[in-house]
């Protein structure tokens, strides 16, 4: 059984709804799952996880300030995330609000930690990870659940 940790920052509740759906998908795949905000998560919890899935609202086309602080703080577990599975999701107010650039900024941080990145080859929402704009649609929640399930299944194969 893999351990999947979903970490998110949310200002309006949209990213939180997506995080909960990501965690549902991971649980459906049989993973031990925890969901934490950027302010709640502990570095040792991140290091123990087999997979990390990060979610952020867009802020000027990139990740939120809270997520940036967590990424900087994650230097305290440098080397302990290497070879683990990573993925990302984002929400914005508008369709062109910067979701893909936000997801890519999260992916860059995960790659710098040496993580194996899961994308979405079907492209039904975004190739890079889950996205949502405006109020969270059922399609976005469905894609978020699929992301969590996919990551958990892959992490389980690696453990």
C-alpha positions as CSV (number, residue, x, y, z in Angstrom):
1,X,0.0,0.0,0.0
2,X,1.4,3.4,-1.0
3,X,1.3,6.5,1.2
4,X,0.0,9.5,-0.7
5,X,0.2,13.0,0.8
6,X,-1.9,15.8,-0.8
7,X,-0.7,19.2,0.2
8,X,-2.6,22.3,-0.8
9,X,-3.1,26.0,-0.3
10,X,-6.6,27.5,-0.8
11,X,-7.9,31.0,-0.5
12,X,-11.5,30.6,-1.8
13,X,-12.0,26.8,-1.1
14,X,-11.7,25.8,-4.7
15,X,-8.3,24.3,-4.4
16,X,-9.4,22.6,-1.2
17,X,-12.3,20.9,-3.0
18,X,-9.9,19.7,-5.7
19,X,-7.5,18.4,-3.0
20,X,-10.3,16.4,-1.3
21,X,-11.2,14.9,-4.7
22,X,-7.5,14.0,-5.4
23,X,-7.4,12.3,-2.0
24,X,-10.6,10.4,-2.8
25,X,-9.0,9.0,-6.0
26,X,-5.9,7.9,-4.1
27,X,-8.0,6.1,-1.5
28,X,-10.0,4.4,-4.2
29,X,-6.7,3.0,-5.5
30,X,-6.0,1.6,-2.0
31,X,-3.5,4.2,-0.8
32,X,-3.1,5.4,2.7
33,X,-3.9,9.1,2.2
34,X,-3.5,12.3,4.1
35,X,-4.6,15.8,3.1
36,X,-2.8,18.8,4.6
37,X,-2.7,22.5,4.1
38,X,0.7,24.2,3.5
39,X,0.5,25.5,7.0
40,X,-0.3,22.1,8.6
41,X,2.1,19.8,6.9
42,X,5.3,18.7,8.6
43,X,8.5,17.9,6.7
44,X,8.8,14.5,8.3
45,X,5.4,13.6,7.0
46,X,6.5,14.7,3.5
47,X,9.6,12.5,3.7
48,X,7.6,9.5,4.8
49,X,5.1,9.7,1.9
50,X,5.6,7.6,-1.3
51,X,3.9,10.3,-3.3
52,X,3.3,14.0,-3.0
53,X,0.5,15.8,-4.9
54,X,0.7,19.6,-4.6
55,X,-2.2,22.0,-5.2
56,X,-2.2,25.8,-5.4
57,X,-4.4,28.6,-6.4
58,X,-2.7,30.8,-9.1
59,X,-1.0,33.9,-8.0
60,X,0.3,36.1,-10.8
61,X,0.6,33.0,-13.0
62,X,2.5,30.9,-10.4
63,X,2.1,29.1,-7.1
64,X,0.8,30.9,-4.0
65,X,3.0,32.5,-1.4
66,X,2.1,29.8,1.1
67,X,3.2,27.1,-1.4
68,X,6.4,29.0,-2.1
69,X,7.2,29.1,1.6
70,X,6.6,25.3,1.8
71,X,8.9,24.6,-1.2
72,X,11.7,26.7,0.5
73,X,11.1,24.9,3.8
74,X,11.3,21.6,2.0
75,X,15.1,22.1,1.6
76,X,15.1,20.7,5.2
77,X,14.4,17.2,3.7
78,X,16.7,17.6,0.7
79,X,17.4,14.2,-0.8
80,X,14.6,12.4,1.0
81,X,12.0,12.8,-1.8
82,X,14.3,11.5,-4.5
83,X,12.7,8.8,-6.6
84,X,9.2,9.3,-5.1
85,X,6.1,10.2,-7.2
86,X,4.9,13.8,-7.6
87,X,2.0,15.5,-9.3
88,X,0.3,18.9,-9.2
89,X,-3.0,20.7,-9.6
90,X,-4.1,24.3,-9.7
91,X,-7.2,26.5,-9.7
92,X,-7.8,30.0,-11.0
93,X,-10.6,32.4,-11.4
94,X,-10.4,32.6,-15.2
95,X,-9.7,30.1,-18.0
96,X,-6.5,32.0,-18.9
97,X,-5.7,32.6,-15.2
98,X,-2.4,30.8,-15.2
99,X,-3.3,27.2,-14.2
100,X,-0.7,25.5,-16.5
101,X,2.1,27.9,-15.5
102,X,1.2,27.3,-11.8
103,X,1.2,23.5,-12.3
104,X,4.5,23.7,-14.1
105,X,6.0,25.8,-11.3
106,X,5.0,23.1,-8.8
107,X,6.4,20.4,-11.1
108,X,9.7,22.2,-11.4
109,X,10.0,22.2,-7.6
110,X,9.2,18.5,-7.4
111,X,11.7,17.7,-10.1
112,X,14.4,19.6,-8.3
113,X,13.8,17.2,-5.4
114,X,14.4,14.3,-7.9
115,X,10.8,13.2,-7.9
116,X,9.1,11.1,-10.7
117,X,6.4,13.3,-12.2
118,X,3.0,12.0,-13.3
119,X,1.2,13.8,-16.1
120,X,-2.1,13.2,-17.9
121,X,-1.7,11.6,-21.3
122,X,-5.4,11.8,-22.1
123,X,-5.3,15.6,-22.0
124,X,-8.9,15.7,-21.0
125,X,-8.2,18.6,-18.6
126,X,-4.5,19.4,-18.7
127,X,-1.5,17.4,-19.7
128,X,0.5,18.6,-16.7
129,X,-1.9,18.0,-13.9
130,X,-5.4,18.9,-12.7
131,X,-6.9,22.3,-13.3
132,X,-10.0,24.2,-12.5
133,X,-11.2,27.7,-13.2
134,X,-14.1,29.6,-11.7
135,X,-16.2,27.5,-9.4
136,X,-15.0,23.9,-9.4
137,X,-16.9,21.8,-12.0
138,X,-17.8,18.2,-11.7
139,X,-15.4,17.6,-14.6
140,X,-12.6,19.1,-12.6
141,X,-13.4,17.0,-9.6
142,X,-13.6,13.9,-11.7
143,X,-10.2,14.7,-13.2
144,X,-8.8,15.4,-9.8
145,X,-10.0,12.0,-8.5
146,X,-8.4,10.4,-11.6
147,X,-5.1,12.2,-10.9
148,X,-5.1,10.9,-7.3
149,X,-5.9,7.4,-8.4
150,X,-3.2,7.4,-11.1
151,X,-0.5,8.6,-8.7
152,X,-1.4,6.1,-6.0
153,X,-1.4,3.2,-8.4
154,X,2.0,4.2,-9.8
155,X,3.4,4.8,-6.3
156,X,2.2,1.4,-5.3
157,X,4.0,-0.3,-8.2
158,X,7.2,1.5,-7.1
159,X,7.0,0.5,-3.4
